[in-house]
Amino acid sequence: MHKAERIVLENDVLRLEVVPQWGGRVACLRADDVDILVPLRDREFDPLAWPRAGA
């Protein structure tokens, strides 16, 4: 399995990582090296089954 591509947006304080292959879900949100949202592990994701895949 290959690692999913991530789009990264960041400023001086916040870092956001979004995974387009997962339907644009947030993979990581951090502020000053502290997790705001716990990062997802790389895994297969079916974007058509997102309501059952968890939030």
Secondary structure, DSSP 8 states (H G I E B T S, - for coil): ------EEEE-SSEEEEEEGGGTSEEEEEEETTEEEE---------GGGHHHH--
